[in-house]
Amino acid sequence: MSFIKTDDNVKLFYESIGKGEPIILVHEFAGDYRSWEPQINYLSRYYRCISFCARGYPPSEVPENESSYSQERAWRDILSVMDNLKIEKAHIVGLSMGGFATLHLGINAKDRVLSLVIAGCGYGAIPIDKTNFNKEADFSNISLDSAKIILNEGMDKFGSEYALGPSRVQFQNKDPKGWQLFNEQLVKHDPVGSANTLLGVQNKRPNLYSLEKEISGITCPTLIINGDEDDMCLEVGLYLKRTIKTAGLLILPKTGHTINLEEPDLFNNHLLKFLTAVNSSSWGSRDNRAKIIKF
């Protein structure tokens, strides 16, 4: 097993497979480094693919204090992986929680990224002008309640329910065997690490709509990917597309949240096309003649 240490002395497990330009793959809350297997099997033929387990996800270290977990720590941990492996710049690919970390890395470490792929990003990021009218908008309470269930009733109960959420059932319907493996891995996650991730990262991360200025400063090639049945993320995907001048938006039909596992062929093909466009310098900013209409 291979490990690096972060700048706050937390051990993170990683795998590096393939040769060529580096791609860092950043997993979602319900996944871990194994969630990227379909992408690594394909892309490692052409690129060096590096996946790692976030803090709180064994075999990475599981800090016991909630204070060791935050949105800032999440994107800084990506940098720690790069620094330890002596990688100056990389393509960063993130899903959901990993998509948030990827986006924040793009904001805060522009000089370290070759490109960004932000998939399934947006849960909890409700437009500011809608929060007062949406009773479902208090995601802090959702995270707190979920953390309590994990700590009091265990990952078996929480994980099995979480894996059958409104934007997860699409995966089960399309690929029951793949979904079963995903669920089996989820319920074995460390309860302390999962609860602290909810409390420290998910619960306290800033609303993306309050970061419009910072997000608009991203200038590297960016691909945003959403499933059309991932309702919590669709609107955010459009917002990111309109805010980042170098962004393209891919929406996969009849698809939920676990995009890379649910539709691996589509995900891989579009990702490779994007990377090819980036490397040929043909993925530029939006043409100024394509006026952005604010709704």
TORPA-696081 format. One record per residue (C-alpha): residue number from 0; x, y, z. Coordinates in pm, 1 decimal, decimal comma. Layout:
BEGIN
ATOM   fiza          x          y          z
ATOM    NUM          X          Y          Z
...
This chain:
BEGIN
ATOM   fiza          x          y          z
ATOM      0        0,0        0,0        0,0
ATOM      1      116,5      352,6      -80,6
ATOM      2       59,3      653,3      142,3
ATOM      3      142,7     1022,6      148,9
ATOM      4      118,9     1267,0      439,2
ATOM      5      -77,8     1589,4      418,3
ATOM      6       53,8     1921,6      543,4
ATOM      7     -137,0     1864,1      868,9
ATOM      8       15,6     1516,8      910,2
ATOM      9     -274,8     1293,2      801,9
ATOM     10     -190,5      976,8      606,9
ATOM     11     -373,6      936,2      276,5
ATOM     12     -376,8      615,4       74,9
ATOM     13     -331,4      644,6     -300,9
ATOM     14     -284,1      436,5     -614,0
ATOM     15      -97,2      545,7     -927,1
ATOM     16     -147,0      351,2    -1248,8
ATOM     17      -28,3      425,0    -1602,6
ATOM     18      210,6      672,3    -1761,3
ATOM     19      178,6     1012,9    -1919,6
ATOM     20       14,4     1334,1    -1805,1
ATOM     21     -132,0     1296,8    -1454,7
ATOM     22     -504,3     1279,2    -1381,6
ATOM     23     -609,8     1309,2    -1016,2
ATOM     24     -946,2     1143,1     -948,1
ATOM     25    -1136,1     1270,3     -642,1
ATOM     26    -1419,2     1054,2     -509,5
ATOM     27    -1765,0     1135,9     -376,6
ATOM     28    -1898,9     1104,3      -21,7
ATOM     29    -2050,7      759,4      -84,8
ATOM     30    -1744,7      627,4     -267,8
ATOM     31    -1370,3      588,9     -227,4
ATOM     32    -1071,2      531,2     -454,2
ATOM     33    -1234,5      213,8     -589,7
ATOM     34    -1520,4      419,8     -735,1
ATOM     35    -1293,4      525,7    -1021,6
ATOM     36    -1204,5      176,1    -1140,3
ATOM     37    -1393,8      201,5    -1474,8
ATOM     38    -1213,0      526,9    -1553,2
ATOM     39     -869,5      403,6    -1446,1
ATOM     40     -904,2       82,1    -1647,5
ATOM     41     -967,7      293,8    -1956,8
ATOM     42     -766,3      612,2    -1912,2
ATOM     43     -449,4      453,9    -1768,5
ATOM     44     -373,6      337,4    -2123,9
ATOM     45     -303,4      700,2    -2211,4
ATOM     46     -251,6      886,9    -1882,9
ATOM     47     -110,1      843,5    -1534,4
ATOM     48     -421,7      795,5    -1319,9
ATOM     49     -398,0      872,0     -948,9
ATOM     50     -686,9      795,4     -715,0
ATOM     51     -682,4      836,3     -339,6
ATOM     52     -902,9      794,5      -36,0
ATOM     53    -1003,7     1117,5      133,2
ATOM     54     -928,0     1154,9      501,8
ATOM     55    -1181,5      955,1      698,4
ATOM     56    -1192,2      679,3      435,8
ATOM     57     -973,3      376,2      517,5
ATOM     58     -708,8      279,1      434,3
ATOM     59     -649,2      654,4      468,4
ATOM     60     -625,2      780,5      824,4
ATOM     61     -946,5      862,9     1012,3
ATOM     62     -897,2     1171,2     1232,7
ATOM     63    -1133,1     1156,4     1529,2
ATOM     64    -1191,1     1530,9     1558,5
ATOM     65    -1439,6     1705,7     1333,4
ATOM     66    -1202,1     2003,3     1317,0
ATOM     67     -971,2     1798,2     1092,7
ATOM     68    -1235,6     1797,9      818,1
ATOM     69    -1335,0     2096,3      604,4
ATOM     70    -1389,1     2208,2      247,0
ATOM     71    -1050,5     2379,9      254,0
ATOM     72     -882,3     2064,7      381,2
ATOM     73    -1046,6     1869,0       98,4
ATOM     74     -888,6     2075,7     -178,2
ATOM     75     -561,1     2111,3        5,9
ATOM     76     -542,4     1733,1       34,4
ATOM     77     -543,8     1713,4     -345,9
ATOM     78     -243,9     1945,7     -344,8
ATOM     79      -75,0     1729,3      -81,0
ATOM     80     -109,3     1427,3     -308,8
ATOM     81       40,5     1626,5     -596,5
ATOM     82      321,5     1770,6     -386,2
ATOM     83      423,6     1434,3     -242,1
ATOM     84      424,7     1277,7     -589,0
ATOM     85      614,6     1578,0     -728,0
ATOM     86      338,6     1664,4     -973,5
ATOM     87      346,3     2030,1    -1071,9
ATOM     88       22,7     2031,1    -1273,3
ATOM     89     -254,1     1779,0    -1331,5
ATOM     90     -596,9     1725,6    -1479,9
ATOM     91     -838,7     1707,5    -1184,5
ATOM     92    -1155,7     1498,0    -1206,7
ATOM     93    -1405,6     1502,2     -919,6
ATOM     94    -1753,2     1368,2     -854,1
ATOM     95    -2000,1     1521,9     -607,8
ATOM     96    -1800,6     1588,3     -288,6
ATOM     97    -1493,9     1540,8     -505,2
ATOM     98    -1644,5     1782,1     -757,7
ATOM     99    -1671,3     2048,6     -488,5
ATOM    100    -1306,6     1988,8     -392,3
ATOM    101    -1206,3     2006,7     -758,9
ATOM    102    -1393,7     2333,7     -806,0
ATOM    103    -1236,4     2488,5     -495,6
ATOM    104     -892,8     2374,9     -608,8
ATOM    105     -956,4     2550,4     -939,4
ATOM    106    -1042,8     2867,3     -748,8
ATOM    107     -751,0     2857,7     -506,5
ATOM    108     -465,7     2691,6     -696,8
ATOM    109     -507,2     2797,0    -1059,7
ATOM    110     -139,3     2744,2    -1134,1
ATOM    111     -156,4     2373,7    -1042,8
ATOM    112     -433,3     2255,8    -1274,7
ATOM    113     -428,3     2163,7    -1642,3
ATOM    114     -804,2     2118,0    -1654,7
ATOM    115    -1105,4     2054,1    -1432,6
ATOM    116    -1384,4     1799,0    -1465,4
ATOM    117    -1662,4     1879,0    -1218,3
ATOM    118    -1927,6     1606,2    -1212,5
ATOM    119    -2244,0     1582,5    -1003,7
ATOM    120    -2154,2     1898,0     -812,3
ATOM    121    -2423,5     2100,7     -642,3
ATOM    122    -2597,8     1921,7     -357,5
ATOM    123    -2685,2     2190,5     -104,8
ATOM    124    -2603,0     2482,7     -333,7
ATOM    125    -2945,3     2643,4     -361,8
ATOM    126    -2966,6     2984,4     -535,8
ATOM    127    -2961,3     3252,1     -267,7
ATOM    128    -3286,0     3409,8     -386,4
ATOM    129    -3467,6     3078,7     -340,0
ATOM    130    -3347,3     2972,1        3,6
ATOM    131    -3619,7     3157,8      191,8
ATOM    132    -3888,8     2983,1       -8,6
ATOM    133    -3754,5     2627,6       -4,4
ATOM    134    -3826,6     2422,8      305,2
ATOM    135    -3581,7     2160,6      180,9
ATOM    136    -3294,6     2408,8      171,8
ATOM    137    -3157,1     2353,9      523,3
ATOM    138    -2884,4     2110,5      427,0
ATOM    139    -2708,6     2174,4      756,4
ATOM    140    -2988,0     1986,9      933,8
ATOM    141    -2973,2     1708,1      675,1
ATOM    142    -2601,2     1661,5      738,5
ATOM    143    -2646,4     1673,0     1114,4
ATOM    144    -2929,9     1420,1     1106,1
ATOM    145    -2733,9     1188,2      878,9
ATOM    146    -2427,6     1207,5     1104,4
ATOM    147    -2642,7     1116,5     1404,6
ATOM    148    -2784,6      814,0     1222,2
ATOM    149    -2434,8      696,6     1130,2
ATOM    150    -2299,9      728,7     1482,6
ATOM    151    -2608,2      593,5     1661,5
ATOM    152    -2733,4      327,5     1421,2
ATOM    153    -2431,7      243,7     1207,8
ATOM    154    -2332,8      256,2      842,4
ATOM    155    -2547,3      -44,6      750,4
ATOM    156    -2869,7      145,9      807,4
ATOM    157    -2749,3      480,4      674,7
ATOM    158    -2561,1      340,9      375,7
ATOM    159    -2842,0      117,7      253,9
ATOM    160    -3088,0      408,9      262,5
ATOM    161    -2840,6      656,7      113,3
ATOM    162    -2763,1      425,1     -178,3
ATOM    163    -3133,2      424,6     -268,4
ATOM    164    -3184,6      800,3     -271,2
ATOM    165    -3383,6      969,7     -552,1
ATOM    166    -3069,2     1021,8     -762,4
ATOM    167    -2919,0      676,4     -691,4
ATOM    168    -3200,9      444,0     -797,3
ATOM    169    -3112,8      503,1    -1163,3
ATOM    170    -2784,8      320,3    -1102,2
ATOM    171    -2963,2       27,4     -939,0
ATOM    172    -3213,9        5,5    -1224,6
ATOM    173    -2948,4        5,2    -1497,1
ATOM    174    -2680,9     -205,4    -1330,8
ATOM    175    -2806,1     -403,4    -1027,6
ATOM    176    -2477,9     -589,5     -986,1
ATOM    177    -2268,2     -273,7    -1008,2
ATOM    178    -2501,7      -96,8     -765,6
ATOM    179    -2479,1     -390,2     -521,7
ATOM    180    -2098,6     -364,0     -515,0
ATOM    181    -2126,9       11,8     -463,7
ATOM    182    -2368,0      -42,6     -172,6
ATOM    183    -2151,6     -313,4      -14,0
ATOM    184    -1850,8      -82,4      -19,3
ATOM    185    -2050,3      212,2      116,0
ATOM    186    -2186,4       32,9      423,6
ATOM    187    -1831,6      -69,2      519,1
ATOM    188    -1707,0      288,3      535,4
ATOM    189    -1574,7      403,4      870,2
ATOM    190    -1862,8      559,0     1068,8
ATOM    191    -1646,1      818,8     1243,3
ATOM    192    -1486,5      925,7      917,1
ATOM    193    -1821,5      942,3      736,9
ATOM    194    -1990,8     1137,0     1016,4
ATOM    195    -1702,9     1382,5     1046,0
ATOM    196    -1700,5     1432,1      669,2
ATOM    197    -2069,5     1521,7      680,8
ATOM    198    -2020,5     1757,1      974,4
ATOM    199    -1692,5     1920,3      875,0
ATOM    200    -1704,8     1924,0      495,5
ATOM    201    -2063,0     1894,8      373,8
ATOM    202    -2225,5     2087,0      657,7
ATOM    203    -1991,0     2386,5      653,0
ATOM    204    -1894,3     2438,0      290,9
ATOM    205    -1991,3     2776,0      142,2
ATOM    206    -2286,0     2806,7      -92,6
ATOM    207    -2156,8     2818,1     -450,0
ATOM    208    -2392,1     3103,2     -536,9
ATOM    209    -2208,3     3323,5     -288,3
ATOM    210    -1879,6     3251,2     -469,4
ATOM    211    -1976,0     3375,2     -815,7
ATOM    212    -1684,5     3618,5     -836,2
ATOM    213    -1432,2     3354,0     -733,0
ATOM    214    -1577,4     3090,5     -965,6
ATOM    215    -1578,4     3332,1    -1259,9
ATOM    216    -1202,2     3366,9    -1212,3
ATOM    217    -1142,3     3007,6    -1325,8
ATOM    218     -972,3     3020,6    -1665,2
ATOM    219     -852,4     2663,2    -1724,5
ATOM    220    -1047,6     2425,6    -1952,5
ATOM    221    -1344,4     2293,5    -1755,6
ATOM    222    -1600,5     2022,4    -1822,5
ATOM    223    -1914,9     2003,8    -1610,2
ATOM    224    -2109,0     1676,7    -1614,6
ATOM    225    -2456,7     1612,4    -1474,3
ATOM    226    -2721,5     1345,6    -1499,1
ATOM    227    -3061,0     1478,8    -1605,0
ATOM    228    -3233,8     1303,3    -1312,1
ATOM    229    -2990,8     1441,9    -1056,1
ATOM    230    -3228,7     1724,4     -971,1
ATOM    231    -3020,2     1870,0     -688,1
ATOM    232    -2729,3     1935,5     -924,7
ATOM    233    -2885,1     2024,9    -1260,5
ATOM    234    -2941,4     2392,9    -1189,4
ATOM    235    -2595,7     2425,2    -1034,8
ATOM    236    -2443,5     2275,4    -1348,8
ATOM    237    -2605,4     2546,5    -1559,6
ATOM    238    -2488,4     2811,1    -1314,0
ATOM    239    -2129,1     2685,5    -1332,6
ATOM    240    -2142,4     2667,9    -1712,3
ATOM    241    -2261,0     3028,7    -1732,8
ATOM    242    -2012,7     3151,8    -1472,9
ATOM    243    -1694,1     2983,4    -1599,0
ATOM    244    -1607,9     3118,5    -1945,1
ATOM    245    -1401,4     2811,8    -2032,0
ATOM    246    -1668,6     2561,2    -1927,1
ATOM    247    -1861,6     2311,0    -2132,2
ATOM    248    -2167,5     2132,3    -1996,2
ATOM    249    -2252,2     1768,1    -2059,6
ATOM    250    -2590,3     1634,7    -1944,4
ATOM    251    -2644,2     1259,7    -1968,7
ATOM    252    -3004,8     1146,1    -2024,0
ATOM    253    -3193,2      920,2    -1782,4
ATOM    254    -2899,2      939,1    -1544,5
ATOM    255    -2867,9     1006,2    -1172,4
ATOM    256    -2586,8     1113,9     -941,8
ATOM    257    -2334,5      830,0     -962,6
ATOM    258    -2253,3      924,3    -1320,7
ATOM    259    -1914,1      762,3    -1370,7
ATOM    260    -2037,2      422,0    -1249,0
ATOM    261    -2384,9      442,1    -1393,2
ATOM    262    -2271,0      536,8    -1745,1
ATOM    263    -1900,2      448,0    -1757,3
ATOM    264    -1871,9      428,1    -2136,3
ATOM    265    -2030,9      768,5    -2194,5
ATOM    266    -1834,6      922,2    -1908,5
ATOM    267    -1503,0      778,8    -2032,0
ATOM    268    -1556,3      871,0    -2396,8
ATOM    269    -1650,8     1229,0    -2322,5
ATOM    270    -1368,3     1262,3    -2070,8
ATOM    271    -1111,9     1138,8    -2323,1
ATOM    272    -1248,8     1374,6    -2590,5
ATOM    273    -1226,1     1662,5    -2346,0
ATOM    274     -866,7     1579,8    -2250,5
ATOM    275     -774,1     1546,0    -2618,1
ATOM    276     -922,4     1889,0    -2688,0
ATOM    277     -733,5     2036,9    -2393,7
ATOM    278     -404,0     1888,5    -2507,1
ATOM    279     -454,8     2014,8    -2861,7
ATOM    280     -535,9     2365,2    -2731,3
ATOM    281     -875,5     2354,0    -2899,2
ATOM    282    -1083,6     2395,0    -2582,2
ATOM    283    -1102,1     2769,6    -2544,5
ATOM    284    -1314,9     3034,1    -2379,2
ATOM    285    -1669,1     3103,8    -2488,6
ATOM    286    -1686,9     3316,2    -2800,3
ATOM    287    -1777,1     3672,0    -2704,0
ATOM    288    -2036,6     3668,2    -2980,6
ATOM    289    -2228,2     3396,2    -2792,1
ATOM    290    -2398,4     3636,3    -2555,2
ATOM    291    -2484,1     3491,3    -2216,1
ATOM    292    -2849,7     3554,9    -2132,2
ATOM    293    -2921,4     3591,9    -1761,0
ATOM    294    -3246,1     3428,7    -1650,9
